[in-house]
């Protein structure tokens, strides 16, 4: 019942997020055609506003976006306006003319999903072992070195790590391509630049989680029963210690899957990260709302998956 209630709650929460994004982006100063190279004449501005229905009231635009706008026909009958969210149509982009928001997302999302998914696996594969090692070696030289390395990765942003990786591994060593997207070798450098920060965060969370698990009563009970130290660490301390990582993995995966503007821009990757920032700066209303909807759905679904993972990893967690 708990997960059923959560699923039913997704619809009104998503509608609330869409509504806020729709109206907030429109009340911000500026408009979608203010950044044109040449100022448009009043007639051209009126034609553009009419084409994208910007000459209508905000309520009418909102109903049209949802697909709930009804128009009176010449014969006096009423007919629902074509398109709308209920049909899966997010509208036309105001910046990328003659391209719909759905088409742009459909083209860029698989690339961002690939980059974000590989960076997510890299962050977990790098951060969990490092955090586990530093927790077991707490207070020793390995703990100090691992914690320092994780802190460096957290503090150094991707726009610094990316050019360094390009200079050392692409230009000097020639091991990987400088940029663009195509083969598996094109994924390595942007995946590393994007995943190192999150890997440092995962390492810190794992260290604290495993450290607390080692002080818990059931771990001491497992030692008292005669279980081997390795068995206690891997079968009891580690599953409980990664619970903070599980909580963090939902928002982290959503951030990674929607792409990173900085990393995608550095490596010239045609994902949706570039559209996320450019559409905000250019007041591309439909594109902003479409990307907010995409991010919100990912975040809500992944948080629900996190709750399910909790109950699988920790038998003490029960959702009634």
Order of alpha helices (4+ residues) and beta strands (2+ residues): alpha-alpha-alpha-beta-beta-alpha-alpha-alpha-alpha-alpha-alpha-alpha-alpha-alpha-alpha-alpha
